[in-house]
Each structure stands twice: as C-alpha cells, then as structure tokens.
C-alpha cells in the first residue's frame, strides 16, 4: 500500500469524524431550539377557563333574614312555654297554691299555659305559606299534616272540650312539643346563618327517640278523653266519629314518623357522610 494513500485515508477518516461531530452538535442544537420553542409555545397558551361550580341556591337575602327572625321568635316562644310548664309541673317556684302530687300539678298545666301554647302553636301556620312560596324545601304534604294536626289539637280538641283542661297528659304533650320545637327552631336559625352546632345537630336527631312516643301518645289519649262512652263504635255526633278515626290512625302514624326519623338520623349522623360535613342540609322553616 502506498504511504501517501494511507495518509490520505487517515486524513479522510479524521475529516469524516470531524464532519460527523459537527453534524451531531448541529443536530443537538436544532433539537434543543425546537424543544425550547415548543415549551415557549405551550407556556404562552392561555390556561383553560375553570369550570364554574354550581352554587346551591338559597332564599333571597331579605327572605333569609325573615326566616331567621321567624325561627328565633319561635324558639323563644316555645322556650317560654317549656319553662312555664316545667315551673308548674315541678313546682320550681315553690308555690304553696299548687297541689303536692306531681300528677295533680300536671293536671293544672292547661290553666297556666293553655292560652300561651295555642298562641305560639298558631304561628306554625306560616310554615305552610313558606313552603308554598318556595322559601323552604319541606314537602308540602308533610308540612300540612304536621301543622294541621297540632292546630287541631289546640283549637279543635283542648279549646272545645273542657275535660281536657284537667288531663295530666296535656302537660306531657306540651312538654314534648316545646322541647322538640326549641331544639328544631334554634337548629334551623343557626343553619340559615351557615352554622351547624354539633350539640343541636345531635339533639335534633336523637331526642325524638323519647319525645315522639311521649308526644304522640299523649296527643292520642287526649283525643280519646273527648270521646263519648262507649268510646269505640259509631256515634250520632259526626265530630265524635272523626275523633275516633283520628285516635285509630294516630298509632300507625307514629310508627311511620318514628321510622322516618330513624332513617334520617342514620343519614345525618351515620358514618357515610362526606368528610368535613357534619350533617345533611336542614330544611329551614
């Protein structure tokens, strides 16, 4: 092999290597520039607009504060009835004019709180109007049944039949009502203001275990006390037949409402609710 030719080949090989290195550097530079251009292009793009979240619609502000006021006043009204009934039944003021027996003092509760109870309970008729106007989410049928049954008891039963005025079960009925309503209305007032006290939430969905049976059974037996003897059977008086029918359906109605509240309690206080949430959104009257 000719030495000059070999040198040419070496030099050629070296030249080829230099050309190849230059080509690799140019290629890397082009890739870097392309990558940077892509990054700049992507980063310069406008961010996607955030998907607006649907806000839960509440009542208008004036309506909201009216409902707060309604619930606060209802709480105060029932608290007054509760306190006065306890004073009478337990003789908390130490009056010597009341009977010594607990049952006898309970029999005198109507004379002390009957008018106040009827007055405070009558304002519950506004709750039907609240539902009709769409200010609260309560079912209309349920609200009508609950409100009308209470109004019937204060105006259609105790107001019309004097024998209920000395019935000790009137006291247990009013105590059950007032304690239930103090918790319920105060809970609704706080909820409308965006707060949900844990104690009120617990009481709202726990006290019914005791107060539903005592309240509903007292209601039914007060109605029964107005029936002519014999109590069961057809009567010449139409209203007596209505009262007898109501007495009969009161007990299955208690079962339905009791089962409903147990279900609600599991839903609100059970372990399946999302984290950070203390309970389901209440229906504010």
SULFENSUL-V243423 format. One record per pair of residues at least 12 apart in sequence whose C-alpha atoms are under 6 Angstrom apart, sorted by sequence separation. I is the first residue (numbers start at 0). J is the second residue. If there is no record, write none. Layout:
i = {I;I}
j = {J;J}
//
This chain:
i = {267;186;88;88;219;175;117;175;172;76;172;168;109;107;106;106;204;106;105;108;105;58;81;187;77;78;77;74;74;74;70;70;67;137;136;135;126}
j = {279;199;104;105;246;210;153;214;214;119;217;217;164;165;165;166;264;167;167;170;170;134;177;283;177;181;181;181;184;185;184;188;188;282;282;283;284}
//
